[in-house]
Amino acid sequence: MANTQLPLPLSFSFSLPILTVAFATLSLIIFLLNQRRKAKHLPPSPPSLPIIGHLHLLKPPIHRALDRLTTTYGPLLHLRFGSSLCIVAGSADLAREFLKNNDAVFTNRPSTAASRQFAYNDAGFAFAPFGPYWRFMKRLCMSELLGSHTVAQLRPVRNAEVRSMLNSILSKVKQNEPVNLSKEIIKLTNNEITRMAASTAAGSETEEARELVKQVAEIIGSFNLDDFIGICRGMDLQGLGKRMRDVHSRFDMLLEGIMRGKEEEKRQGKQREMKDLIDILLEVAADENAEIKLTRENIKGFIMDLFTAGSDSSAATIEWALAELINHPDALQKLKDELDQVVGRERLVEETDLPNLPYLNAAMKEAMRLHPAATISHRQSIKEVTVNGYTIPADTSLFVNLWSVNRDPKYWVDPNEFKPERFLEGPTAGLDIKGLNFQLLPFGSGRRGCPGMTLAMQAVPVAVAALVQCFDWKVDGKLDMEEGIGLVSARTRQLVLPVVPRLQPFPAI
């Protein structure tokens, strides 16, 4: 027995690590039990795989993959992407629950490597955390940058770009060439955004902005391992990190050059009648009494948000609306008749005509219901909350699948069919798209609803109307309506069609 006795100092030094390990093990067990207890209160979930969780289930397009999952497991479910927890909502009632009743909880947007890079970390607006700066920028958007007064003031810019697009199409028609409407439309929306943001931009700068916007949209819409798999962070296995740094650097140089040009004009005492968005932001930045002092990074971050969120989404919506109308000749004819009656055949339709074109507005609502440009509304919880009896932890990502919400069969008859008449008669007549009718959310809802809605509902319908008013298309059968991959839900195949001028003589444009 004596030989089994340990000296006191050695006994103490040996027991300390044992106690430490035991304590750590007990803590881990308690933590896992708590996690398991909490997990019981999470919404349902499909089977997952080690490490990657449910990433293998997200076959593009993502909104359709999520729709299949909510159809199988219920309209509210949870998914794990690597170590990240995500809640998916796929019905109008759940959209109301999250975006209205719990809007104060889901006030942030999930941050990704791409969003941090292109938003100058938190200097931008779209991905900025909820707080004084975000609230200041939201008010500035609504009152000045994207408010009705500024949108109306910049109308001549948009009118000129629509006419330029029509002239470009007409020149190709005269050469008996099929017209790539997709290219014409994206050029239109990029030019509109560029000239509204920076009216002094040279032609070469507009071209460069168009190319950079395309690359930014591709990068932000790409799946990045760094965002979800912890062991991959910093390794840049896909090369996205290098690419986003290069694109960001080029975009930064472009915006910096435009801003310096404007500052030099001001030093020289030059004044222009029409202020663009960068002019407004530079004035706010120079205001010593402003509630928030804007930095150059704030200005560039906001303009980059506007470029990337405004041009591709508007182009996709115009193209979807046009494709749906071409695939539904009766609806297309009704719109032509309305344009002939209200606008006539001697002048070009303008934004001021929109209130007098109810069928156009109905057709646009229906196109945006079926094809919201941003199919998923991304949010993140700032604290733990209970929704429909389930416990959702803080810092949980929320995906409200607007594609599913807008097709909720509880609220729509024939939800997958293109029927503009549903907005002119019956129980859904008169529904607006401002985010208060939760079965119709093409622009999202709540605090993080799209701030560019006023601008979009002027620029997008008038472009569709002008194309319908001025041209006919020769189409054999139905257009392909397959959806592409990316941040914005666009058509997979470009819209290349033989075009015939509809008006003779063609209106002076």
For each residue, the residues with C-beta under 8 A, 3 or more apart:
1: 4 5
2: 5
3:
4: 1
5: 1 2
6: 10 11 14
7: 10 11
8: 11 12
9: 12 13
10: 6 7 13 14
11: 6 7 8 14 15
12: 8 9 15 16
13: 9 10 16
14: 6 10 11 17 18
15: 11 12 18 19
16: 12 13 19 20
17: 14 20 21
18: 14 15 21 22
19: 15 16 22 23
20: 16 17 23 24
21: 17 18 24 25
22: 18 19 25 26
23: 19 20 26 27
24: 20 21 27 28
25: 21 22 28 29
26: 22 23 29 30
27: 23 24 30 31
28: 24 25 31 32
29: 25 26 32 33
30: 26 27 33 34
31: 27 28 34 35
32: 28 29 35 36
33: 29 30 36 37
34: 30 31 37 38
35: 31 32 38 39
36: 32 33 39 40
37: 33 34 40 41
38: 34 35 41 42 391 393
39: 35 36 42
40: 36 37
41: 37 38 389 390 391
42: 38 39 45 78 85 390 391 392
43: 74 76 77 78 87 388 390
44: 73 74 76 77 78
45: 42 48 54 73 77 78 79 80
46: 54 57 69 72 73 77 79
47:
48: 45 52 53 54 79 80
49: 52 53 54 55 56
50:
51: 82 229
52: 48 49 55 56 81 82 228 229
53: 48 49 79 80 81 82 84
54: 45 46 48 49 57 58 79 80 81
55: 49 52 58 81 82 228
56: 49 52
57: 46 54 65 69 79
58: 54 55 62 65 66 81 223
59: 65
60: 65 485
61: 64 65 375 483 484 485 489
62: 58 65 66 375 376
63: 66 67 375 376 401 402 403 404 489
64: 61 67 68 403 483
65: 57 58 59 60 61 62 68 69
66: 58 62 63 69 70 88 90 376 399 401 404
67: 63 64 70 71 90 401 403 404
68: 64 65 71 72
69: 46 57 65 66 72 73 77 79 88
70: 66 67 73 74 75 76 77 88 89 90 91 401 404
71: 67 68 90
72: 46 68 69
73: 44 45 46 69 70 77
74: 43 44 70 77
75: 70 89 90 91 93 94 404
76: 43 44 70 87 88 89 90 91 94 387 388 390
77: 43 44 45 46 69 70 73 74 87 88
78: 42 43 44 45 85 86 87 88
79: 45 46 48 53 54 57 69 85 86 87 88
80: 45 48 53 54 83 84 85 86
81: 52 53 54 55 58 84 86 228
82: 51 52 53 55 228 229 230
83: 80 228 229 230
84: 53 80 81 227 228 397
85: 42 78 79 80 393 396 397
86: 78 79 80 81 396 397 398 399
87: 43 76 77 78 79 392 396 397 398 399
88: 66 69 70 76 77 78 79 399 401
89: 70 75 76 94 95 97 98 398 399 400 401 405
90: 66 67 70 71 75 76 94 401 404 405
91: 70 75 76 94 95 404 405 408 410
92: 95 96 405 408 410 411 438 439
93: 75 96 97 410 438
94: 75 76 89 90 91 97 98 388 400 405
95: 89 91 92 98 99 400 402 405 438 441 445
96: 92 93 99 100 101 438
97: 89 93 94 100 101 102 387 388
98: 89 94 95 101 102 103 106 379 387 398 400
99: 95 96 102 103 106 377 379 400 435 438 441 444 445 446
100: 96 97 103 438 445 446
101: 96 97 98
102: 97 98 99 105 106 385 387
103: 98 99 100 106 107 445 446 447
104: 107
105: 102 381 382 383 385
106: 98 99 102 103 379 380 381 382 398 446
107: 103 104 130 379 382 447 448
108: 129 130 379 380 381 382
109: 115 126 127 378 379 380 448
110: 378 379 380 397
111: 115 116 127
112: 115 116 220 224 227
113: 116 117 224 226 227 240 241 244
114: 117 118 219 220 222 224 240 244
115: 109 111 112 118 119 126 127 220
116: 111 112 113 119 121 127
117: 113 114 244 245 248
118: 114 115 124 216 219 220 244 248 251 301 304 308
119: 115 116 122 123 124 125 126 127 128 301 304 305
120: 123 124 297 298 300 301
121: 116
122: 119 127 128 129 133
123: 119 120 128 295 297 298 300 301
124: 118 119 120 127 128 298 301 302 304 305
125: 119 128 134 137 138 141 301 302 305 451
126: 109 115 119 305 309
127: 109 111 115 116 119 122 124
128: 119 122 123 124 125 131 133 134 137
129: 108 122 134
130: 107 108 134 135 382 447
131: 128 134 135
132: 135 136 291 292
133: 122 128 136 137 292 298
134: 125 128 129 130 131 137 138
135: 130 131 132 138 139
136: 132 133 139 140 291 292
137: 125 128 133 134 140 141 292 298 302
138: 125 134 135 141 142 447 451
139: 135 136 142 143
140: 136 137 143 144 145 284
141: 125 137 138 144 145 146 147 451
142: 138 139 146 147 451
143: 139 140 147
144: 140 141 147 149 150 280 284
145: 140 141 150 277 280 281 302
146: 141 142 150 151 451 452 454 455
147: 141 142 143 144 150 151 454
148: 151 152 454
149: 144 152 153
150: 144 145 146 147 153 154 277 280
151: 146 147 148 154 155 454 455 458
152: 148 149 155
153: 149 150 274 275
154: 150 151 157 158 196 274 276
155: 151 152 158 159 351 458
156: 159 160 274
157: 154 160 161 192 195 196 199 274
158: 154 155 161 162 192 196 351 458 459 462
159: 155 156 162 163 350 351
160: 156 157 163 164
161: 157 158 164 165 188 191 192 195
162: 158 159 165 166 188 348 462 463 466
163: 159 160 166 167 348 509
164: 160 161 167 168 188 191
165: 161 162 168 169 184 185 187 188 463 466
166: 162 163 169 170 348 466 467 470 509
167: 163 164 170 171 509
168: 164 165 171 172 184 187
169: 165 166 172 173 179 181 184 470 471 499
170: 166 167 173 174 501 506 509
171: 167 168 174 175
172: 168 169 175 177 178 179 499
173: 169 170 176 177 179 471 499 500 501
174: 170 171
175: 171 172
176: 173
177: 172 173
178: 172 496 497 498 499
179: 169 172 173 184 496 497 498 499
180: 183 184 494 495 496
181: 169 184 185 319 322 467 494 495 496 497 499
182: 185 186 315 319 491 494 495 496
183: 180 186 187 494
184: 165 168 169 179 180 181 187 188
185: 165 181 182 188 189 315 318 319 463 495
186: 182 183 189 190 210 311 312 315
187: 165 168 183 184 190 191 210
188: 161 162 164 165 184 185 191 192 315 318 463
189: 185 186 192 193 310 311 312 314 315 318 459 463
190: 186 187 193 194 206 209 210 213 311 315
191: 161 164 187 188 194 195 206 210
192: 157 158 161 188 189 195 196 311 314 459
193: 189 190 196 197 306 307 310 311 314
194: 190 191 197 198 201 205 206 209 210 307
195: 157 161 191 192 198 199 201 206 276
196: 154 157 158 192 193 199 276 277
197: 193 194 276 277 278 303 306 307
198: 194 195 201 205 258 276 277 278 303
199: 157 195 196 272 274 276
200: 258 261 262 265 276
201: 194 195 198 205 206 209 258
202: 205 206
203: 206 207
204: 207 208
205: 194 198 201 202 208 209 254 257 258
206: 190 191 194 195 201 202 203 209 210
207: 203 204 210 211
208: 204 205 211 212 250 254
209: 190 194 201 205 206 212 213 254 307
210: 186 187 190 191 194 206 207 213 214 311
211: 207 208 214 215
212: 208 209 215 216 247 250 251 254 307
213: 190 209 210 216 217 307 308 311 312
214: 210 211 217 218 312
215: 211 212 218 219 243 247
216: 118 212 213 219 220 247 251 304 307 308
217: 213 214 220 221 308 312 486 487 488
218: 214 215 221 222 486
219: 114 118 215 216 222 240 243 244 247
220: 112 114 115 118 216 217 308 487
221: 217 218 485 486 487 488
222: 114 218 219 238 240
223: 58
224: 112 113 114 227 228 238 240
225: 228 229 232 235 237 238
226: 113 229 232 233 234 235 236 240 241
227: 84 112 113 224
228: 52 55 81 82 83 84 224 225
229: 51 52 82 83 225 226 232 233
230: 82 83 233
231:
232: 225 226 229 235 237
233: 226 229 230
234: 226
235: 225 226 232
236: 226 239 240 241 242
237: 225 232
238: 222 224 225
239: 236 242 243
240: 113 114 219 222 224 226 236 243 244
241: 113 226 236 244 245
242: 236 239 245 246
243: 215 219 239 240 246 247
244: 113 114 117 118 219 240 241 247 248
245: 117 241 242 248 249
246: 242 243 249 250
247: 212 215 216 219 243 244 250 251
248: 117 118 244 245 251 252
249: 245 246 252 253
250: 208 212 246 247 253 254
251: 118 212 216 247 248 254 255 304
252: 248 249 255 256 300
253: 249 250 256 257
254: 205 208 209 212 250 251 257 258
255: 251 252 258 259 299 300 303 304
256: 252 253 259 260 296 300
257: 205 253 254 260 261
258: 198 200 201 205 254 255 261 262 278
259: 255 256 262 263 278 282 296 299 300
260: 256 257 263 264
261: 200 257 258 264 265
262: 200 258 259 265 266 278 279 282
263: 259 260 266 267 282
264: 260 261 267 268
265: 200 261 262 268 270 272
266: 262 263 269 270
267: 263 264
268: 264 265
269: 266
270: 265 266
271:
272: 199 265 275 279
273:
274: 153 154 156 157 199
275: 153 272 279 280 283
276: 154 195 196 197 198 199 200 279 280
277: 145 150 196 197 198 280 281 303 306
278: 197 198 258 259 262 281 282 299 303
279: 262 272 275 276 282 283
280: 144 145 150 275 276 277 283 284
281: 145 277 278 284 285 294 298 299 302 303
282: 259 262 263 278 279 285 286 299
283: 275 279 280 286 287
284: 140 144 280 281 287 290 294
285: 281 282 290 293 294 295 296 298 299
286: 282 283
287: 283 284 290
288:
289:
290: 284 285 287 293 294
291: 132 136
292: 132 133 136 137
293: 285 290
294: 281 284 285 290 298 299
295: 123 285 298 299
296: 256 259 285 299 300
297: 120 123 300 301
298: 120 123 124 133 137 281 285 294 295 301 302
299: 255 259 278 281 282 285 294 295 296 302 303
300: 120 123 252 255 256 259 296 297 303 304
301: 118 119 120 123 124 125 297 298 304 305
302: 124 125 137 145 281 298 299 305 306
303: 197 198 255 277 278 281 299 300 306 307
304: 118 119 124 216 251 255 300 301 307 308
305: 119 124 125 126 301 302 308 309
306: 193 197 277 302 303 309 310 452
307: 193 194 197 209 212 213 216 303 304 310 311
308: 118 213 216 217 220 304 305 311 312
309: 126 305 306 312 313 450 452
310: 189 193 306 307 313 314 452 455 456
311: 186 189 190 192 193 210 213 307 308 314 315
312: 186 189 213 214 217 308 309 315 316 373 487 488 490
313: 309 310 316 317 373 374 456 488
314: 189 192 193 310 311 317 318 373 456 459 460
315: 182 185 186 188 189 190 311 312 318 319 490
316: 312 313 319 320 371 373 488 489 490 491
317: 313 314 320 321 367 368 371 373 456 460
318: 185 188 189 314 315 321 322 460 463 464 467
319: 181 182 185 315 316 322 323 490 491 495
320: 316 317 323 324 367 370 371 490 491
321: 317 318 324 325 363 364 367 368 371 460 464
322: 181 318 319 325 326 464 467 468 495
323: 319 320 326 327 479 481 491 495
324: 320 321 327 328 331 363 366 367 370 371 418 481
325: 321 322 328 331 332 335 363 464 468
326: 322 323 329 332 473 475 479
327: 323 324 418 478 479 481
328: 324 325 331 332 418
329: 326 332 333
330: 333 334
331: 324 325 328 334 335 363 418 420
332: 325 326 328 329 335 336 468
333: 329 330 336 337
334: 330 331 337 338 359 420
335: 325 331 332 338 339 359 360 363 465 468
336: 332 333 339 340 468 469 502
337: 333 334 340 341
338: 334 335 341 342 357 358 359 360
339: 335 336 342 343 349 357 360 465 468 469
340: 336 337 343 344 345
341: 337 338
342: 338 339 353 356 357
343: 339 340 347 348 349 353 357 469
344: 340 347
345: 340 503 507
346: 507
347: 343 344 507
348: 162 163 166 343 466 469 470 507 509
349: 339 343 353 357 462 465 466 469
350: 159 353 462
351: 155 158 159 354 458 459 462
352: 355
353: 342 343 349 350 356 357 462 465
354: 351 357 360 361 458 461 462 465
355: 352
356: 342 353
357: 338 339 342 343 349 353 354 360 361 461 465
358: 338 361 362 424
359: 334 335 338 362 363 420 424
360: 335 338 339 354 357 363 364 461 464 465
361: 354 357 358 364 365 423 461
362: 358 359 365 366 420 421 422 423 424
363: 321 324 325 331 335 359 360 366 367 420 464
364: 321 360 361 367 368 457 460 461 464
365: 361 362 368 369 420 423 431 433 440
366: 324 362 363 369 370 418 419 420 422 423
367: 317 320 321 324 363 364 370 371 418
368: 317 321 364 365 371 372 373 433 442
369: 365 366 372 406 407 440 442
370: 320 324 366 367 406 407 416 418
371: 316 317 320 321 324 367 368 489
372: 368 369 375 402 403 406 441 442 443 489
373: 312 313 314 316 317 368 442 488 489
374: 313 377 402 444 450 487 488 489
375: 61 62 63 372 401 402 403 489
376: 62 63 66 399 400 401 402 403
377: 99 374 398 399 400 402 441 444 445 448
378: 109 110 397 398 399
379: 98 99 106 107 108 109 110 397 398 400 448
380: 106 108 109 110 395 396 397 398
381: 105 106 108 384 385 392 393 394 395 396 398
382: 105 106 107 108 130 394 395
383: 105 394
384: 381 391 392 393 394
385: 102 105 381 391 392
386: 389 390 391 392
387: 76 97 98 102 390 392
388: 43 76 94 97
389: 41 386
390: 41 42 43 76 386 387
391: 38 41 42 384 385 386
392: 42 87 381 384 385 386 387 396
393: 38 85 381 384 396
394: 381 382 383 384
395: 380 381 382
396: 85 86 87 380 381 392 393
397: 84 85 86 87 110 378 379 380
398: 86 87 89 98 106 377 378 379 380 381
399: 66 86 87 88 89 376 377 378
400: 89 94 95 98 99 376 377 379 405 441 444
401: 63 66 67 70 88 89 90 375 376 404 405
402: 63 95 372 374 375 376 377 405 406 441 442 444
403: 63 64 67 372 375 376 406 407 489
404: 63 66 67 70 75 90 91 401 407 408
405: 89 90 91 92 94 95 400 401 402 408 438 439 441
406: 369 370 372 402 403 439 440 441 442
407: 369 370 403 404 412 415 416
408: 91 92 404 405 411 412 415 439
409: 412 415
410: 91 92 93 439
411: 92 408 428 439
412: 407 408 409 415 422 428 439
413: 422
414: 417 419
415: 407 408 409 412
416: 370 407
417: 414
418: 324 327 328 331 366 367 370
419: 366 414 422
420: 331 334 359 362 363 365 366 423 424
421: 362 424 425
422: 362 366 412 413 419 425 426 428 429
423: 361 362 365 366 420 428 429 430 431
424: 358 359 362 420 421 429
425: 421 422 429
426: 422 429
427:
428: 411 412 422 423 431
429: 422 423 424 425 426
430: 423
431: 365 423 428 437 439 440
432: 436 437 440
433: 365 368 437 440 441 442 443 453 457
434: 437 443 453
435: 99 441 443 444 445 446 449 453
436: 432 445
437: 431 432 433 434 440 441
438: 92 93 95 96 99 100 405 441 445
439: 92 405 406 408 410 411 412 431
440: 365 369 406 431 432 433 437
441: 95 99 372 377 400 402 405 406 433 435 437 438 444 445
442: 368 369 372 373 402 406 433
443: 372 433 434 435 449 450 453 456
444: 99 374 377 400 402 435 441 448 449 450
445: 95 99 100 103 377 435 436 438 441 449
446: 99 100 103 106 435 449
447: 103 107 130 138
448: 107 109 377 379 444
449: 435 443 444 445 446 453
450: 309 374 443 444 453 456
451: 125 138 141 142 146
452: 146 306 309 310 455 456
453: 433 434 435 443 449 450 456 457
454: 146 147 148 151 457 458
455: 146 151 310 452 458 459
456: 310 313 314 317 443 450 452 453 459 460
457: 364 433 453 454 460 461
458: 151 155 158 351 354 454 455 461 462
459: 158 189 192 314 351 455 456 462 463
460: 314 317 318 321 364 456 457 463 464
461: 354 357 360 361 364 457 458 464 465
462: 158 162 349 350 351 353 354 458 459 465 466
463: 162 165 185 188 189 318 459 460 466 467
464: 318 321 322 325 360 363 364 460 461 467 468
465: 335 339 349 353 354 357 360 461 462 468 469
466: 162 165 166 348 349 462 463 469 470
467: 166 181 318 322 463 464 470 471
468: 322 325 332 335 336 339 464 465 471
469: 336 339 343 348 349 465 466 502 503
470: 166 169 348 466 467 501 502 503 506 507
471: 169 173 467 468 499 500 501 502
472: 499 500 501 502
473: 326 497 498 499 500
474: 497 498 499 500
475: 326 478 479 497
476:
477:
478: 327 475 481
479: 323 326 327 475 495
480: 491 492 493
481: 323 324 327 478 491
482: 491 492 493
483: 61 64 489 490 491 492
484: 61 489 490 491 492
485: 60 61 221
486: 217 218 221 489 490
487: 217 220 221 312 374
488: 217 221 312 313 316 373 374
489: 61 63 316 371 372 373 374 375 403 483 484 486
490: 312 315 316 319 320 483 484 486
491: 182 316 319 320 323 480 481 482 483 484 494 495
492: 480 482 483 484
493: 480 482
494: 180 181 182 183 491
495: 180 181 182 185 319 322 323 479 491
496: 178 179 180 181 182
497: 178 179 181 473 474 475
498: 178 179 473 474
499: 169 172 173 178 179 181 471 472 473 474
500: 173 471 472 473 474
501: 170 173 470 471 472 504 506
502: 336 469 470 471 472
503: 345 469 470 506 507
504: 501
505:
506: 170 470 501 503 509
507: 345 346 347 348 470 503
508:
509: 163 166 167 170 348 506
